[in-house]
Amino acid sequence: MGPTMTTTRPSVINLLLGAPGGGKSYEAVAYHILPALSAGRKVITNLPLVLDAFPPEQRLLLEIVTTSKGRPAPVRASAAGFLASLRGIEEEGDAPAVVRPFAAVEDYGDPWRHPETGSGPLYVIDECHFALPRTGTRREVAEWFSMHRHEHADVLLITQSYGKVCKDIIDLVQVCYRVRKAVAFGTNNAYIRKVQDGVRGDVVNTSIRKYDKKFYKFYRSHTKSSQAGQELAATDIVPFWRRWPVIGFGVCMVVLAILLTQVKGNPMDGNANAARIREKMAKGEPYTVTKTTTSPVVASAPAAVPASAVATGARKDEHAEGATADAGAQSQAQHPFAGMGIHVAGWASNGTKGERYVFQLSQNGVPVSTIYGDEFERAGYKVTAIAPCAAKIDYGDDVHFFARCDLPRQTMNPGGAVDGKPVTDGAGPSSSV
């Protein structure tokens, strides 16, 4: 049998940032250590894990570091000795100092490899700013981090602030996880996690994660608080969705939605209102038109002519708006558009289909609506073509009048007019609107 080919993924250095009690230990255990152990990978860490909570097969892959394997660095009292220690130079006879876990290069370089993928172990270094301080990190340790890819090892650094960690190591960070407890949202049962491209890159993902109690048994938190303190933190801050501005906005949106569903159409649309009026008229529903007519001053007449004198000889076959007050009252009870002026606005001939008219309705000398001949006929009228500018309109057996191309104008000639009929002084006709 030939040799077995194994493939390894690129090794990375990740950083987990968060304030004390912000969820760093929970995030590291639930989403980094346990997935690595489930994949059969060795984990080397200084986190206070509870070994008895892990299955037996995962305990064999766990190594909890409490002391460093390296030789303590000497402590120098002089300034020259301090500068020499920063350069990594040691002299015999100096007093030894305590070495924190992962502060020496001997704490790295574990020979374990995954039997299938060839991956090295996962190093999880809690409070890494103590072992890898910004000033004083051993030179050989920084060099190991720069060459860690040769061992196919991954590193997860956990700290409160990356400004306290060795800059040469921080520059190698691939992904930065920022966690913060969601106390500002009024809850202690969740934390906010942001995924950042490096420590200075853009935030590529933000999520709110709830604490799952099943993971609490695997570790001991460094920041243990009393139940009373947790209750105070949860009730001291009101969640934003419980604030009065948010509640008021939601109530207003609900009321607005109800109002919009109750109103049909646009109440400010004049054409829609006219269409609704025509529909009521066609159905024979009661409809009242209030009309105010003013008689213009007649320049050529020696005296004003009363409207009753003009209406003396009015007949039922006169123009709809030119009828007298008595005839108008009688017509209003007999046909739908009584009391409104009806004028020819357009005409078309369509061969075998005959002529088709377009009528204009007016009120107080102002056009208010346009209606077609077929709509007129559906309302009960009979339209008889006479000429392109004249049509005979009948409604039942009693109402007969003519519509002409006499659309009203908004200016008034000196001759004046009363109800659409010219007023004369006996000598001859005067001009009309």
Contacts in CASP RR format, 6 or more apart in sequence:
PFRMAT RR
TARGET T0000
AUTHOR 0000-0000-0000
METHOD contacts of the structure
MODEL  1
MGPTMTTTRPSVINLLLGAPGGGKSYEAVAYHILPALSAGRKVITNLPLV
LDAFPPEQRLLLEIVTTSKGRPAPVRASAAGFLASLRGIEEEGDAPAVVR
PFAAVEDYGDPWRHPETGSGPLYVIDECHFALPRTGTRREVAEWFSMHRH
EHADVLLITQSYGKVCKDIIDLVQVCYRVRKAVAFGTNNAYIRKVQDGVR
GDVVNTSIRKYDKKFYKFYRSHTKSSQAGQELAATDIVPFWRRWPVIGFG
VCMVVLAILLTQVKGNPMDGNANAARIREKMAKGEPYTVTKTTTSPVVAS
APAAVPASAVATGARKDEHAEGATADAGAQSQAQHPFAGMGIHVAGWASN
GTKGERYVFQLSQNGVPVSTIYGDEFERAGYKVTAIAPCAAKIDYGDDVH
FFARCDLPRQTMNPGGAVDGKPVTDGAGPSSSV
6 116 0 8 1.000
6 117 0 8 1.000
6 118 0 8 1.000
7 117 0 8 1.000
8 117 0 8 1.000
8 118 0 8 1.000
8 119 0 8 1.000
8 152 0 8 1.000
9 117 0 8 1.000
9 119 0 8 1.000
10 149 0 8 1.000
11 120 0 8 1.000
11 148 0 8 1.000
11 149 0 8 1.000
11 151 0 8 1.000
11 152 0 8 1.000
11 153 0 8 1.000
11 154 0 8 1.000
12 154 0 8 1.000
12 155 0 8 1.000
12 174 0 8 1.000
12 175 0 8 1.000
13 145 0 8 1.000
13 148 0 8 1.000
13 154 0 8 1.000
13 155 0 8 1.000
13 157 0 8 1.000
13 169 0 8 1.000
13 172 0 8 1.000
13 173 0 8 1.000
13 174 0 8 1.000
14 154 0 8 1.000
14 155 0 8 1.000
14 156 0 8 1.000
14 157 0 8 1.000
14 173 0 8 1.000
14 174 0 8 1.000
14 175 0 8 1.000
14 176 0 8 1.000
14 177 0 8 1.000
15 156 0 8 1.000
15 157 0 8 1.000
15 158 0 8 1.000
15 159 0 8 1.000
15 162 0 8 1.000
15 170 0 8 1.000
15 173 0 8 1.000
15 175 0 8 1.000
15 176 0 8 1.000
15 177 0 8 1.000
15 198 0 8 1.000
15 199 0 8 1.000
16 24 0 8 1.000
16 27 0 8 1.000
16 28 0 8 1.000
16 32 0 8 1.000
16 156 0 8 1.000
16 157 0 8 1.000
16 158 0 8 1.000
16 159 0 8 1.000
16 176 0 8 1.000
16 177 0 8 1.000
16 179 0 8 1.000
17 24 0 8 1.000
17 159 0 8 1.000
17 160 0 8 1.000
17 161 0 8 1.000
17 162 0 8 1.000
17 176 0 8 1.000
17 177 0 8 1.000
17 178 0 8 1.000
17 179 0 8 1.000
18 24 0 8 1.000
18 159 0 8 1.000
18 160 0 8 1.000
18 178 0 8 1.000
18 179 0 8 1.000
18 180 0 8 1.000
19 160 0 8 1.000
19 180 0 8 1.000
19 181 0 8 1.000
20 160 0 8 1.000
20 222 0 8 1.000
20 223 0 8 1.000
21 181 0 8 1.000
21 221 0 8 1.000
21 222 0 8 1.000
21 223 0 8 1.000
22 179 0 8 1.000
22 180 0 8 1.000
22 181 0 8 1.000
22 191 0 8 1.000
23 179 0 8 1.000
23 181 0 8 1.000
23 191 0 8 1.000
24 126 0 8 1.000
24 158 0 8 1.000
24 179 0 8 1.000
25 47 0 8 1.000
25 126 0 8 1.000
25 158 0 8 1.000
25 219 0 8 1.000
25 221 0 8 1.000
25 222 0 8 1.000
26 191 0 8 1.000
26 211 0 8 1.000
26 215 0 8 1.000
26 219 0 8 1.000
26 221 0 8 1.000
27 177 0 8 1.000
27 179 0 8 1.000
27 191 0 8 1.000
27 193 0 8 1.000
27 209 0 8 1.000
28 47 0 8 1.000
28 124 0 8 1.000
28 126 0 8 1.000
28 156 0 8 1.000
28 158 0 8 1.000
29 47 0 8 1.000
29 49 0 8 1.000
29 215 0 8 1.000
29 218 0 8 1.000
29 219 0 8 1.000
30 212 0 8 1.000
30 215 0 8 1.000
32 122 0 8 1.000
32 124 0 8 1.000
32 156 0 8 1.000
33 43 0 8 1.000
33 45 0 8 1.000
33 47 0 8 1.000
33 49 0 8 1.000
33 122 0 8 1.000
33 124 0 8 1.000
33 218 0 8 1.000
34 215 0 8 1.000
34 218 0 8 1.000
36 43 0 8 1.000
36 122 0 8 1.000
37 43 0 8 1.000
37 54 0 8 1.000
37 58 0 8 1.000
37 61 0 8 1.000
37 62 0 8 1.000
38 58 0 8 1.000
40 61 0 8 1.000
40 114 0 8 1.000
41 61 0 8 1.000
41 114 0 8 1.000
41 119 0 8 1.000
41 120 0 8 1.000
41 121 0 8 1.000
41 122 0 8 1.000
42 61 0 8 1.000
42 62 0 8 1.000
42 63 0 8 1.000
42 110 0 8 1.000
42 112 0 8 1.000
42 120 0 8 1.000
42 121 0 8 1.000
42 122 0 8 1.000
43 61 0 8 1.000
43 62 0 8 1.000
43 63 0 8 1.000
43 121 0 8 1.000
43 122 0 8 1.000
43 124 0 8 1.000
44 63 0 8 1.000
44 65 0 8 1.000
44 110 0 8 1.000
44 121 0 8 1.000
44 122 0 8 1.000
44 123 0 8 1.000
44 124 0 8 1.000
45 62 0 8 1.000
45 63 0 8 1.000
45 64 0 8 1.000
45 65 0 8 1.000
45 123 0 8 1.000
45 124 0 8 1.000
45 125 0 8 1.000
45 126 0 8 1.000
46 64 0 8 1.000
46 65 0 8 1.000
46 66 0 8 1.000
46 101 0 8 1.000
46 102 0 8 1.000
46 124 0 8 1.000
46 125 0 8 1.000
46 126 0 8 1.000
46 127 0 8 1.000
47 64 0 8 1.000
47 124 0 8 1.000
47 126 0 8 1.000
47 158 0 8 1.000
47 219 0 8 1.000
48 219 0 8 1.000
48 220 0 8 1.000
48 222 0 8 1.000
49 62 0 8 1.000
49 64 0 8 1.000
49 218 0 8 1.000
49 219 0 8 1.000
49 220 0 8 1.000
50 217 0 8 1.000
50 218 0 8 1.000
50 219 0 8 1.000
50 220 0 8 1.000
51 59 0 8 1.000
51 62 0 8 1.000
51 64 0 8 1.000
53 217 0 8 1.000
53 218 0 8 1.000
54 62 0 8 1.000
54 218 0 8 1.000
63 110 0 8 1.000
63 121 0 8 1.000
65 101 0 8 1.000
65 102 0 8 1.000
65 107 0 8 1.000
66 101 0 8 1.000
67 99 0 8 1.000
67 101 0 8 1.000
68 99 0 8 1.000
68 100 0 8 1.000
68 101 0 8 1.000
68 102 0 8 1.000
68 103 0 8 1.000
68 104 0 8 1.000
68 106 0 8 1.000
68 107 0 8 1.000
69 104 0 8 1.000
69 106 0 8 1.000
69 107 0 8 1.000
70 99 0 8 1.000
70 103 0 8 1.000
70 104 0 8 1.000
70 105 0 8 1.000
70 106 0 8 1.000
70 107 0 8 1.000
71 96 0 8 1.000
71 99 0 8 1.000
71 104 0 8 1.000
71 106 0 8 1.000
72 96 0 8 1.000
72 97 0 8 1.000
72 98 0 8 1.000
72 99 0 8 1.000
73 85 0 8 1.000
73 90 0 8 1.000
73 96 0 8 1.000
73 97 0 8 1.000
73 99 0 8 1.000
73 138 0 8 1.000
74 85 0 8 1.000
74 90 0 8 1.000
74 91 0 8 1.000
74 93 0 8 1.000
74 94 0 8 1.000
74 95 0 8 1.000
74 96 0 8 1.000
74 97 0 8 1.000
75 94 0 8 1.000
75 95 0 8 1.000
75 96 0 8 1.000
75 97 0 8 1.000
76 82 0 8 1.000
76 84 0 8 1.000
76 85 0 8 1.000
76 91 0 8 1.000
76 94 0 8 1.000
84 90 0 8 1.000
84 91 0 8 1.000
85 136 0 8 1.000
86 135 0 8 1.000
86 136 0 8 1.000
87 139 0 8 1.000
88 138 0 8 1.000
88 139 0 8 1.000
100 130 0 8 1.000
100 131 0 8 1.000
101 107 0 8 1.000
101 125 0 8 1.000
101 131 0 8 1.000
102 108 0 8 1.000
102 123 0 8 1.000
102 125 0 8 1.000
102 128 0 8 1.000
102 131 0 8 1.000
102 132 0 8 1.000
103 130 0 8 1.000
103 131 0 8 1.000
103 132 0 8 1.000
103 137 0 8 1.000
103 138 0 8 1.000
103 141 0 8 1.000
104 138 0 8 1.000
104 141 0 8 1.000
105 138 0 8 1.000
105 140 0 8 1.000
105 141 0 8 1.000
105 143 0 8 1.000
105 144 0 8 1.000
108 123 0 8 1.000
108 141 0 8 1.000
108 144 0 8 1.000
108 148 0 8 1.000
108 151 0 8 1.000
108 153 0 8 1.000
109 144 0 8 1.000
109 151 0 8 1.000
109 153 0 8 1.000
110 120 0 8 1.000
110 121 0 8 1.000
110 151 0 8 1.000
110 153 0 8 1.000
112 120 0 8 1.000
112 121 0 8 1.000
113 119 0 8 1.000
113 120 0 8 1.000
113 152 0 8 1.000
114 120 0 8 1.000
118 152 0 8 1.000
119 152 0 8 1.000
119 153 0 8 1.000
119 154 0 8 1.000
120 151 0 8 1.000
120 152 0 8 1.000
120 153 0 8 1.000
120 154 0 8 1.000
121 153 0 8 1.000
122 153 0 8 1.000
122 154 0 8 1.000
122 155 0 8 1.000
122 156 0 8 1.000
123 153 0 8 1.000
123 154 0 8 1.000
123 155 0 8 1.000
123 156 0 8 1.000
124 155 0 8 1.000
124 156 0 8 1.000
124 158 0 8 1.000
125 131 0 8 1.000
125 132 0 8 1.000
125 155 0 8 1.000
125 156 0 8 1.000
125 157 0 8 1.000
125 158 0 8 1.000
126 158 0 8 1.000
127 158 0 8 1.000
127 159 0 8 1.000
127 160 0 8 1.000
128 157 0 8 1.000
128 158 0 8 1.000
128 159 0 8 1.000
128 165 0 8 1.000
129 159 0 8 1.000
129 160 0 8 1.000
129 161 0 8 1.000
129 163 0 8 1.000
129 164 0 8 1.000
129 165 0 8 1.000
132 141 0 8 1.000
132 157 0 8 1.000
132 165 0 8 1.000
132 166 0 8 1.000
132 169 0 8 1.000
133 164 0 8 1.000
133 165 0 8 1.000
133 166 0 8 1.000
134 163 0 8 1.000
134 164 0 8 1.000
134 165 0 8 1.000
134 166 0 8 1.000
134 167 0 8 1.000
136 166 0 8 1.000
137 166 0 8 1.000
137 168 0 8 1.000
137 169 0 8 1.000
142 166 0 8 1.000
142 168 0 8 1.000
142 169 0 8 1.000
145 155 0 8 1.000
145 168 0 8 1.000
145 169 0 8 1.000
145 172 0 8 1.000
146 168 0 8 1.000
146 172 0 8 1.000
148 155 0 8 1.000
157 165 0 8 1.000
157 169 0 8 1.000
157 173 0 8 1.000
159 165 0 8 1.000
162 170 0 8 1.000
162 173 0 8 1.000
162 176 0 8 1.000
162 199 0 8 1.000
163 170 0 8 1.000
170 199 0 8 1.000
173 198 0 8 1.000
173 199 0 8 1.000
174 198 0 8 1.000
175 195 0 8 1.000
175 196 0 8 1.000
175 197 0 8 1.000
175 198 0 8 1.000
176 195 0 8 1.000
176 196 0 8 1.000
176 197 0 8 1.000
176 198 0 8 1.000
176 199 0 8 1.000
176 201 0 8 1.000
177 193 0 8 1.000
177 194 0 8 1.000
177 195 0 8 1.000
177 196 0 8 1.000
178 193 0 8 1.000
178 194 0 8 1.000
178 196 0 8 1.000
179 191 0 8 1.000
179 192 0 8 1.000
179 193 0 8 1.000
179 194 0 8 1.000
180 191 0 8 1.000
180 192 0 8 1.000
181 188 0 8 1.000
181 190 0 8 1.000
181 191 0 8 1.000
181 192 0 8 1.000
182 188 0 8 1.000
182 189 0 8 1.000
182 190 0 8 1.000
182 191 0 8 1.000
182 192 0 8 1.000
182 208 0 8 1.000
183 233 0 8 1.000
183 234 0 8 1.000
183 237 0 8 1.000
184 237 0 8 1.000
185 237 0 8 1.000
185 239 0 8 1.000
185 240 0 8 1.000
186 234 0 8 1.000
186 237 0 8 1.000
186 238 0 8 1.000
186 239 0 8 1.000
187 234 0 8 1.000
187 239 0 8 1.000
188 230 0 8 1.000
188 233 0 8 1.000
188 234 0 8 1.000
189 210 0 8 1.000
189 211 0 8 1.000
190 208 0 8 1.000
190 209 0 8 1.000
190 210 0 8 1.000
190 211 0 8 1.000
191 208 0 8 1.000
191 209 0 8 1.000
191 211 0 8 1.000
192 206 0 8 1.000
192 207 0 8 1.000
192 208 0 8 1.000
192 209 0 8 1.000
193 206 0 8 1.000
193 207 0 8 1.000
193 208 0 8 1.000
193 209 0 8 1.000
194 203 0 8 1.000
194 205 0 8 1.000
194 206 0 8 1.000
195 203 0 8 1.000
195 204 0 8 1.000
195 205 0 8 1.000
195 206 0 8 1.000
196 202 0 8 1.000
196 203 0 8 1.000
196 204 0 8 1.000
197 204 0 8 1.000
240 246 0 8 1.000
265 272 0 8 1.000
266 272 0 8 1.000
267 273 0 8 1.000
271 369 0 8 1.000
274 368 0 8 1.000
274 369 0 8 1.000
277 287 0 8 1.000
277 369 0 8 1.000
278 369 0 8 1.000
278 371 0 8 1.000
278 375 0 8 1.000
278 379 0 8 1.000
280 287 0 8 1.000
281 287 0 8 1.000
281 336 0 8 1.000
281 337 0 8 1.000
281 379 0 8 1.000
282 336 0 8 1.000
282 378 0 8 1.000
282 379 0 8 1.000
282 380 0 8 1.000
284 336 0 8 1.000
287 336 0 8 1.000
289 332 0 8 1.000
289 339 0 8 1.000
289 340 0 8 1.000
289 363 0 8 1.000
291 339 0 8 1.000
291 340 0 8 1.000
291 363 0 8 1.000
291 364 0 8 1.000
292 364 0 8 1.000
293 364 0 8 1.000
293 418 0 8 1.000
293 419 0 8 1.000
295 304 0 8 1.000
295 307 0 8 1.000
295 418 0 8 1.000
295 423 0 8 1.000
296 412 0 8 1.000
296 415 0 8 1.000
296 416 0 8 1.000
296 417 0 8 1.000
296 418 0 8 1.000
297 304 0 8 1.000
297 416 0 8 1.000
298 304 0 8 1.000
298 305 0 8 1.000
298 415 0 8 1.000
298 416 0 8 1.000
298 423 0 8 1.000
298 425 0 8 1.000
298 430 0 8 1.000
299 414 0 8 1.000
299 415 0 8 1.000
299 416 0 8 1.000
299 430 0 8 1.000
300 415 0 8 1.000
300 425 0 8 1.000
300 427 0 8 1.000
300 430 0 8 1.000
301 423 0 8 1.000
301 424 0 8 1.000
301 425 0 8 1.000
301 430 0 8 1.000
302 425 0 8 1.000
305 418 0 8 1.000
305 423 0 8 1.000
307 324 0 8 1.000
307 325 0 8 1.000
307 418 0 8 1.000
307 419 0 8 1.000
310 324 0 8 1.000
310 418 0 8 1.000
310 419 0 8 1.000
310 421 0 8 1.000
310 423 0 8 1.000
311 324 0 8 1.000
311 325 0 8 1.000
311 326 0 8 1.000
311 327 0 8 1.000
311 419 0 8 1.000
313 324 0 8 1.000
314 322 0 8 1.000
314 323 0 8 1.000
314 324 0 8 1.000
314 326 0 8 1.000
314 327 0 8 1.000
315 327 0 8 1.000
316 323 0 8 1.000
316 327 0 8 1.000
316 330 0 8 1.000
316 331 0 8 1.000
316 398 0 8 1.000
316 399 0 8 1.000
316 400 0 8 1.000
316 401 0 8 1.000
317 400 0 8 1.000
317 401 0 8 1.000
317 402 0 8 1.000
318 327 0 8 1.000
318 401 0 8 1.000
318 402 0 8 1.000
318 421 0 8 1.000
319 341 0 8 1.000
319 342 0 8 1.000
319 401 0 8 1.000
319 402 0 8 1.000
319 403 0 8 1.000
319 404 0 8 1.000
319 406 0 8 1.000
319 420 0 8 1.000
319 421 0 8 1.000
320 331 0 8 1.000
320 337 0 8 1.000
320 338 0 8 1.000
320 339 0 8 1.000
320 340 0 8 1.000
320 341 0 8 1.000
320 342 0 8 1.000
320 393 0 8 1.000
320 401 0 8 1.000
320 403 0 8 1.000
321 339 0 8 1.000
321 340 0 8 1.000
321 341 0 8 1.000
321 342 0 8 1.000
321 362 0 8 1.000
321 419 0 8 1.000
321 420 0 8 1.000
322 419 0 8 1.000
322 420 0 8 1.000
322 421 0 8 1.000
323 331 0 8 1.000
323 401 0 8 1.000
323 419 0 8 1.000
324 419 0 8 1.000
328 338 0 8 1.000
328 339 0 8 1.000
331 338 0 8 1.000
331 339 0 8 1.000
331 399 0 8 1.000
332 338 0 8 1.000
332 339 0 8 1.000
334 395 0 8 1.000
334 396 0 8 1.000
334 398 0 8 1.000
334 399 0 8 1.000
335 381 0 8 1.000
335 395 0 8 1.000
335 396 0 8 1.000
335 399 0 8 1.000
336 379 0 8 1.000
336 380 0 8 1.000
337 361 0 8 1.000
337 379 0 8 1.000
339 363 0 8 1.000
340 361 0 8 1.000
340 362 0 8 1.000
340 363 0 8 1.000
340 368 0 8 1.000
341 361 0 8 1.000
341 362 0 8 1.000
341 363 0 8 1.000
341 365 0 8 1.000
342 359 0 8 1.000
342 360 0 8 1.000
342 361 0 8 1.000
342 393 0 8 1.000
342 401 0 8 1.000
342 403 0 8 1.000
343 359 0 8 1.000
343 360 0 8 1.000
343 361 0 8 1.000
343 362 0 8 1.000
343 403 0 8 1.000
343 404 0 8 1.000
343 405 0 8 1.000
343 406 0 8 1.000
343 407 0 8 1.000
343 408 0 8 1.000
344 357 0 8 1.000
344 358 0 8 1.000
344 359 0 8 1.000
344 360 0 8 1.000
344 388 0 8 1.000
344 389 0 8 1.000
344 390 0 8 1.000
344 391 0 8 1.000
344 403 0 8 1.000
344 404 0 8 1.000
344 405 0 8 1.000
345 358 0 8 1.000
345 359 0 8 1.000
345 360 0 8 1.000
345 370 0 8 1.000
345 405 0 8 1.000
345 407 0 8 1.000
346 357 0 8 1.000
346 358 0 8 1.000
346 388 0 8 1.000
346 405 0 8 1.000
347 355 0 8 1.000
347 356 0 8 1.000
347 357 0 8 1.000
347 358 0 8 1.000
347 388 0 8 1.000
347 389 0 8 1.000
348 355 0 8 1.000
348 356 0 8 1.000
349 355 0 8 1.000
349 356 0 8 1.000
350 356 0 8 1.000
354 385 0 8 1.000
355 385 0 8 1.000
355 388 0 8 1.000
356 372 0 8 1.000
356 373 0 8 1.000
356 374 0 8 1.000
357 372 0 8 1.000
357 373 0 8 1.000
357 376 0 8 1.000
357 383 0 8 1.000
357 385 0 8 1.000
357 391 0 8 1.000
357 403 0 8 1.000
358 370 0 8 1.000
358 371 0 8 1.000
358 372 0 8 1.000
358 373 0 8 1.000
359 370 0 8 1.000
359 371 0 8 1.000
359 372 0 8 1.000
359 373 0 8 1.000
359 376 0 8 1.000
359 403 0 8 1.000
360 367 0 8 1.000
360 369 0 8 1.000
360 370 0 8 1.000
360 371 0 8 1.000
360 407 0 8 1.000
361 367 0 8 1.000
361 368 0 8 1.000
361 369 0 8 1.000
361 370 0 8 1.000
361 371 0 8 1.000
362 368 0 8 1.000
362 407 0 8 1.000
362 408 0 8 1.000
365 408 0 8 1.000
365 410 0 8 1.000
365 433 0 8 1.000
366 408 0 8 1.000
366 410 0 8 1.000
367 407 0 8 1.000
367 408 0 8 1.000
373 383 0 8 1.000
376 383 0 8 1.000
376 393 0 8 1.000
377 383 0 8 1.000
380 395 0 8 1.000
380 396 0 8 1.000
381 393 0 8 1.000
381 394 0 8 1.000
381 395 0 8 1.000
382 393 0 8 1.000
382 394 0 8 1.000
382 395 0 8 1.000
382 396 0 8 1.000
383 391 0 8 1.000
383 392 0 8 1.000
383 393 0 8 1.000
384 391 0 8 1.000
384 392 0 8 1.000
384 393 0 8 1.000
384 394 0 8 1.000
385 391 0 8 1.000
386 392 0 8 1.000
386 402 0 8 1.000
389 404 0 8 1.000
389 405 0 8 1.000
390 402 0 8 1.000
390 403 0 8 1.000
390 404 0 8 1.000
390 405 0 8 1.000
391 402 0 8 1.000
391 403 0 8 1.000
392 400 0 8 1.000
392 401 0 8 1.000
392 402 0 8 1.000
393 400 0 8 1.000
393 401 0 8 1.000
393 402 0 8 1.000
393 403 0 8 1.000
394 400 0 8 1.000
406 420 0 8 1.000
408 433 0 8 1.000
409 433 0 8 1.000
412 433 0 8 1.000
413 431 0 8 1.000
413 432 0 8 1.000
413 433 0 8 1.000
414 431 0 8 1.000
415 422 0 8 1.000
415 423 0 8 1.000
415 430 0 8 1.000
415 431 0 8 1.000
415 432 0 8 1.000
416 422 0 8 1.000
416 423 0 8 1.000
416 430 0 8 1.000
416 431 0 8 1.000
416 432 0 8 1.000
416 433 0 8 1.000
417 423 0 8 1.000
417 432 0 8 1.000
417 433 0 8 1.000
420 432 0 8 1.000
420 433 0 8 1.000
421 432 0 8 1.000
422 429 0 8 1.000
422 430 0 8 1.000
422 431 0 8 1.000
422 432 0 8 1.000
423 430 0 8 1.000
424 430 0 8 1.000
END
